[in-house]
Amino acid sequence: MDDVLQEKKGPRLSPFIEIMDSTLRDGEQTSGVSFLPHEKLMIARMLLRDLNVDRIEVASARVSEGEKEAVRMICRYARQIDCLQRVEVLGFIDGHISVDWIADAGATTMNLLAKGSLRHCREQLGKTPEQHISDIRDVIAYAQQCGIATNLYLEDWSGGMKDSPDYVYQLMDALVDMPVRRFMLPDTLGIMNPLQVVEYFRKMLRRYPDVHFDFHAHNDYDLAVSNSLAAALSGARGLHVTVNGLGERCGNAPLSSVQVILKDHFNARTNIVENRLNEVSRLVESYSGIGIAPNQPIIGDNVFTQVAGVHADGDQKGGLYHNALMPERFGRRREYAMGKNSGRANITRNLMELGLELTPEQTQRVTRRITELGDRKEVVTQDDLPFIVSDVLKHDVAEDKVKLVSYQVSLAYGLKPLANVKVQVGDMQYEAHSSGDGQYDAFVKALRRIYREYLDRTFPLLENYSVTIPPGGRTDALVQTVITWRRDDGRLMRTRGLDADQTEAAIKATIKMLNMIEDEKL
């Protein structure tokens, strides 16, 4: 029957959900976070102009002169782009003080903070419900006289619906006829679950079907996003969020997560420009000093990075490991990180993106080298890959004539570094030890001793030694050591080594040099 009625009425339009971002007010209550006025302006500009958030809550009234100056800056900018009505400031039930503060700062919308539970009304304010209602009405009336629009927060509404629903209804009955644009229902202590959100919202909407209700979630039980979706499914017209989930205690509902869940799981419409989500998240991360977790959905560093080789293989064969959260949607791109679980498909994918073509045998050797790094818990990026390829293939010989069998270097305070080295040259193994001015110097002197005492050969002189981190690479993954050697005949030769450890990278470059000399004798 419902389907028949729906067909007669026509297709149902996707619901529109208003997004109010409170990063600059509630998000600033994160421990250790305090935005400078110009930082608030930069964030507000991006939220309004680039991300196209419907509303932003930018400050609390009466906090400080610095806060008022920040509000003035934001309001001046918002007026220039005809968005002043989208800028909101938290106000308090304090007679005329908050309203005058907000008006003096240049804002035109106040989010008035009232008590949404009987316990808060009685114990925090020390007032009866009737006294509190009278005070609220007076502030709203004065704001209207001053040309300030009012939205009303019912602080601790979740606690009120649990413990004193009659008080909530008494408050609403007394205020629903006032000029209040939105009644905003916060889960102030983050105590609700989605089933309770559905239950309480339906009760509110049954009694007040024409009222615009917002929902304001906190994340104490890690349910802020789920509760926000439950509120939208139950008839909330607006949701409150913060960039990166900033907020007091465990934070608020993250803007990016709420946006994608509304769109992908609720088929809702918003005005958010998704491909700017990552950009605003990075700006807020920089200004707040609060890092984004690498696995934070949508905005984390690792969320569009595949590591397992089977995933890379599946993506090559038709995007088998893709979902609706495509990185391009958020101004990002998919990456294929390399490590011990990468496999040839993953590495081949990265090589293709760089335009590098290797033979199967060469790819296998590169894969083996990356696996060795992965066994040491190192992560290899695409930027590292050309250096690994060069390291593996630069001095490509059929078989190493000089092999490092084992070595040990030691370093102690007040003593010269010591090295014990065993190498194999041809079919014979030789061992020597020495001290030096550094670990690598001790290693080279032990090698020189082997070549002088056992092989009766000269050892090239070290002409230059440089250490770099591959551009764009991770400092905890790879170090490149390039060594220039001068031979007896004056010729220069250059070898490089790549490793997570600087000394080992230099040792690899040295062994390559010795093999180049052996290879020339053939």
Beta strands, then each sheet from edge to edge (+ up, - down):
strand 1: 18-21
strand 2: 55-60
strand 3: 87-92
strand 4: 109-115
strand 5: 149-155
strand 6: 180-186
strand 7: 213-216
strand 8: 238-241
strand 9: 305-306
strand 10: 335-336
strand 11: 402-410
strand 12: 418-425
strand 13: 428-435
strand 14: 461-468
strand 15: 479-486
strand 16: 492-499
sheet 1: 1+ 2+ 3+ 4+ 5+ 6+ 7+ 8+ 1+
sheet 2: 9+ 10+
sheet 3: 11+ 12- 13+
sheet 4: 14+ 15- 16+
end
